[in-house]
Amino acid sequence: MLEIFPAIDLKEGQVVRLYKGKMSSAKVYGSPIDFAKKFENMGSKWIHIVDLDGAFCGEPKNLGVIHKIRESTNLKIQLGGGIRSEENIKNYIEIGIDRLILGSVAMKNPDFVEKMALRYPIAVGIDAKDGKVAIEGWAHTEQLEATHLAKRFKNTGIEAVICTDISRDGAFEGINVDWTLSIAKASECFCIASGGFRDENDLIILDEAFKENKVIGGVIIGKAYYEDKIDLKSILKRFL
């Protein structure tokens, strides 16, 4: 059964959603604490938080509001964005974050990520444009294939791989199931699909594909919820 991760993307302390990763496209939806409480009341077990300011700057920028979210709910929190040192990781662990996502640093220093995974609950974020790894808030695209990076973290102790097809993110074009499966097979990890989710039918297709290929994983739900295109409470009830 798919694990559902409602998303909270933070920009200057507010919940926003982007279109295909462009900060200039940010649409503000309101208070992250209010949304976190809503997700908990709907029955969610997790929330997926991204510090967008941190992702672009290379260091955490929304620590205060993230701390308030932690204090306001009992949800498990999966967090990424600008986490590029052990000090960053320790600071978040100390305030009770359950899983840290390492993205850009996974591309630049995979040995560091492997070392951190032996000490802390770590997920690797692999974001891609046309199959190539994108880093630093998606501002730069490398020549490395995302599947090659995923394979690098096979059998390294990471808890999950989160794979985002940037070309579909916030565009309601449907999850890139085939690409997600390629990342899951390369990493052999719990695999969380991100980018393009549009409706409950996407979940059915992804769930069936995961079962057929013996993949265990989940999906991040963001803009489809904020734009009232889905009944998240019903989805959570179905997939719990």
N, C-alpha and C positions, 0 to 999 in steps of 0.2 A: 504494500500500500504506500502511496506517495506521502511524503512529509510535506506539509504546506508551510511556507515561510512568507507571511505578509511583510511587505517592505516599507521601511521608513528611510527615505533619502534626505539628508540634512544639508541645508545651505543657510548659513547665518542663523542657525537655531530654529529654522522653520522646516516643515515638511514640503518638499518639492518633488516634481517629476521632470525628467528631461526627455527630449526627443532625440534619439540616436546619439546620446552622450554629449550633446552640445549644451554647455552651461548657459549660453545666451537664450536657450529655449525654456529655461526653468519656469515652471508654473507653480505658484505657492498655493498650498492647500490648508495650512494652519498649524496648530500646535502638535508637536510630536508626542507629548505626554498624553494629550487627549486621544490621539489615534492609538497609542499603545494600550491604553485602558480599554478602548473599543475592541481591539483585537483580542485582548484577554477575555473580555465579557462574551465574545463570540465563541470562545472555546479553543482559541489557538494555543499551542504549546510553545511556539517560537515566534520571534520577530527577527527580521534581517535588517540591520541598520548599516547605512553607508554614510560616512562623513565625506561628502563631496568636496568641501573646502579642503579637507585634509588630503584627499586624493590628489588634488591639483597642486597643493603646496608642499606635499611630501612630509607633513607632520600633522598630528591630531589638532583639530581646530574647534571641535564642538564637545569637548570633554565635559563641560558643565552641564549641558542639556542631556548628554548621554547618562551622566551620573543621576540626574533627576528621573530619567526614564527607568533606570535600574531601581531606584528607591520607590517608584510609583507602582510597579507591577511585579508579579512573580513569574513572568514569562522568562523562558530561556532566551538569551540574546546572542545572536551571531553578528559580529561587527567587523567592518573593514573600512579602509580609507586612510591612507597616510601612515600606516603602521609599518615602520621600516627599521626598527631597532628593538633589542630586548627590553630596553627601558620603557618604550611604548607599550610593549606586551605586558610587562609587570604592572604598569600603572592601571591598565584596564582589568587585569586579573584581580588586582586589589580592590576594585570597586564592584566586582562580582560579575564581570562579563564571562559568558560561558564558552564562547568559541571566537577566536580571532582569525580574520581573513588576511592572508599575505598575498598581495598581487604583484605590484611592480618589482618588489624585492625578490619574488620567486623567479622572475625572469633574469634579474641582474645578479643574484647571489643565491642560487638554489641550495648550496651547501649550508648556508645560514638557516634557511627554512627547514631543512632536514634536521639540523641540530635543535632548532626551536621546537619542532614537533615531538622530540623526545622528552621535552620538559613541560610543554604547555598544550592545551587543546587548540590545534591549528588546522585551518582549512586553507587551501590554495585557491585563489581567484584567478581564473584564466579567461580573459576577455579578448575577443578577436574581431578583426575586420577582414572579411574575405578569407577567413581561415588563419590569418596571421596574428600573432600576439600584439595587443595594444597595451601600453603602460602609461603611468603618470596621469591618471584621470582620463585615459583614452586619447591623450593629446599626441602621443607618438606611437607609430606602428613599426614593429620590428619585422625582420625577414623570417623569423623562426615560426614554423607551423605550430599551431596550438596543440595539436596531437603529440608533437615531439616533446613539448614542455610537459604535457600531462604524463607521458610515459616516464619522464625523469623522476616523477614522484611516486611511482609504483613501489610498493613495499617499503615506504619510508616512515610510516607511522602517522601520517596526516589523517585527520578525521574525515575530510571530505574534499571534493573538488567542486567549485562553483564555476560554471561555464556560461558566459554571456556572449550571445551573438549581437554585437553592437548595432549592426545594420537593421536589426528588428526591435531594438530596445525602445519602448514607448510608442511603437508604431502600429500595434495591434495586427501584426502580420502573421501571427502564429509562431509557436515555438519551433526552432530548427531541430527537429527530432533526430534526424540522421547525424547531424554534427554532434549533438549531445551524446548520442550513442557512441560515436567515435572517440570522444573524450573519456567516456566511462570505460570503454574497452581498453584504451591505452593506459589509463591510470589504475584500473581495477579497484577504484575507491567508491565510496558513497558519492553519488553524483547529483548535484543540484542544478537544474536547468533554469536559465534566466534569459529574459529578452524576448519580447513579442507576444507574451501570453494575452489572449483575447477573450476566451470564454471557457465554459465547463467542458466543451467538446475537446479542447486542447488537452485537458487533464485526462480524459478518457483515452485519447490517442497516445499520449505519453505514458500513461500507466500500462496500457497494453504492450507498447514497445519495450518498456522496461521488463515486464514479465516475460515476454518472448525471448529476450536476450539475457535474462537472469541478472538484471541490473537492479541494485537497490539505490533509491535516491528520493529526490523531492523536486519541488518547483517554487520559484519565487514569484509572488503575485504583487504587482504594484499598481501601475496606472489603470488597469482594468477595474480595480476596486475604486480608486479615487475618482474615476469618471463614471461611476455607477453603471458599469456594463455587466457586472456580475453580482450574485448574491453570495457574498463571502461566508456568511454564517452557514448557509446551506452546504457550501462546498466543504467547509471545515467539518461539519457534521458527517458528511458522506465519507470523507477520507481519514477521519480519526480512527 
